[in-house]
Amino acid sequence: MIWAYALLGLAAGALLNIASDNLPKRPVGTGGDASIPLRRAIVELAMAILFAYLWRRHGPSPRLVLLSLYTCVLLLILVIDLEHCLVPNAVILPATSLVLLANLVYPDPGLGNALLGGAIGFGLFCPMALAWRGAMGAGDVKLAALIGLMAGFPQVIVALTVGISIGGLVALFLLLTGIKDRRSYIPYAPFLAMGGMAALLWG
């Protein structure tokens, strides 16, 4: 069964690629169309591996279904923001509704912990976005809140800490190597999405 679920992950990756090609209104950034076939292969392989891992850890269960859906959402946001510097409401808003509904009927993390996690994510990132306009946007704030709803408290702390740490290390590397300078824009949502997936998958 694990192989069947991995194949389902492969199919989900193909759907994510279609969505990431069609949802954004902005053209693809650095790398252009030449980078798209490689991205498609990476996304599909990653989803197959992640789905296999989720099956191995949780087996057939409501938790498996939820984490699979959450992983799809976070990976879709990661790809779109990496290529388009955009966190689309067309993904964030339906995902938020889905997570709230899931927490009404499933006790982990439960509605109370989910709302607390969402409030922490929003409360931490809203002031940062206001203080560093241009470096962080409203999409990052909404994503932090969404991750908080998914992970709940206290896992939201793990998710945001991992995301901020990865983002800081990557930004430092890009600056030290001259790939980016202080005026360059570095998409932040991919790092938050990585932190969210880390907390959900291994938390």
N, C-alpha and C positions, 0 to 999 in steps of 0.2 A: 504493500500500500504506500510505502514511503516514496517509491518511484512514481506511482500514479500522482501523488500530491506534488512531487517535484515537476512533473509534466504540466500539472495545473499551474504551478508557479511560472513555468516557461510561457504558457499561454497568457497568464496575467501580465508578464513582462511585455509581450507583444502588444497587448491592449494599452499598457502604459506608454509604450512608444508612440502608438497612434494618438493617444490623448496629448502627449507632450509636443507632438508635431502640430496639432490642430487647435488646442486651447489658447495658446498665447497669440496676441495680436501683433507682437513685435517680431522683427526678423531675427534669425539666429545670429548670435554674436561672434566672437573670435573663433576662427576655425571654419565657419561657414558650413555649407552643405557637405563638404568633404568629411567632416567629423561625425556626421549622423550615422552612417553604417556601423562604425565602431561603437558608438554610444548604444545603438540598438542591440548589438551583440552583448555588450557588457550588462545592460539592464536585464535582458532575458536570462542570461546566465546567473546574475545575482539573484533574481527572483526565484529561479529554480533551486538554488542553494539555500536561500532563506526559507522557502516553503518546506524543503526537506528537513531543515533544522527544526522548524516549528512543529512538524509532525512528530519528529523523533522526541521532542521535549514534552509536547502536550497531548499527542495522540488525538483521536477524534473527540472533540469537545467544543463547547461554546467558546472557550478561551482561544482555541486554535482558530476559529472563524474570525473572532474579533481581531486578534493579533495579525492575522493575514491581511485583513482589510486595512488596519492601521499602517502596516508596512507598505502596502500599495500606495496609500495616500502620501506618506512621508517620502517615499522614493520618487513619486511623481512630482512633488514640490521641489525636491532636490534637483531633479533634472531640469525642470522649467526655469528655476531661478539661476542655475548654473549657466544655462544657455541664453536666457532672455533677461536676467536681472529683474525678475517679476515673480511675485507670489500671488497668483490669480484668485480673486474672490470666487470664481467659478469652481474652484477646488476647496478653498477654505470654508466657505459658508455651508455647502452640503455636508462636508466632513464634520463640521461642528455639530450640525443637527443630528447626524448619525451617532456621534459619540455621546451626546446627551441622551438620546433615545436608548442607546446600549446600556448606559449607566442607570437608567430607570428600571431595566429588567434584569441586569446582571450585577451581582454584588461585588465584583472586583474591577476597579477600586471602589465602586459604589458612588452614588450621586454626591454625597457629602464630601468625600475625599476628592472626587473629580472636580467639583466646584472650587474647593480650596486650592487644588493644584492649578486650575485655570486662573484663579485670582492671583496666585503667586507669580505665574508666568507673565501675566499682563502687568502686574504691579512692578515687577523688576524691569521689564523691557520698555514700558511706556516712557518712564523718565529718561532712559538711555536714548530712546529715539528722539525725544524732545531736545535733549542736550547735544546730541551729535547728529543734527539734521544732515542728510546726504550720505552719511555712513551707514545709517540704519533707518528703515522706513516702517510705515504702518503695517506692511505685510509681515515683517519680522515680528512685530508685536502680536499680531493675530496668530501667527504660527506658534509663538511661545505660549500663548494662552491655550491653543489647541493641544499642544503637547502636554500641557498641564492637565487638561481634561482627560486626555488619553491615559497618562501615567498615574494621575492622582498624587496625593501627598502620602509619603515623603519622596516617592520616586521622581517627582518633578525636579527636585533638587539635584538628583543624580543626572537626569537628562540635560538640564541647563548647564550644570557644571562641566559635563563632558563636552557639550556643544561649544561652550565658551572657550574651553581649553583647546580643543581642536582648532577652532577659528583663530585663536591667538597664535598658536604655533605655526599654522599655515601662513598667516599674515606676516609673522616675523621672518619666516623663511623667504617669502616673496620679496620682502623689503631688503633683506640682507643680500640676496642674490641679484637684486636689481631688476627682477622681472616686473615688479610694481614699485611705484614710489608713493610718497605720503598723500599725493593728490589722487591716486588711482582708486577707483571703486572696486571693492571686493565683495561679492555676494555673500551674505551672512546666513541666509536661510539653509543652504546645504549643510552647514555645520550644525545648526540647530536640529535639522532632520536626522543627522547622524547621531547626535546625542539622544534624541527621542527614540530612535531605533535601538540604540545600545541599552537604554533603560528598560524598554519594553521586552526586548528579546532575551536579555541576560540578567535583568533585575530580579 
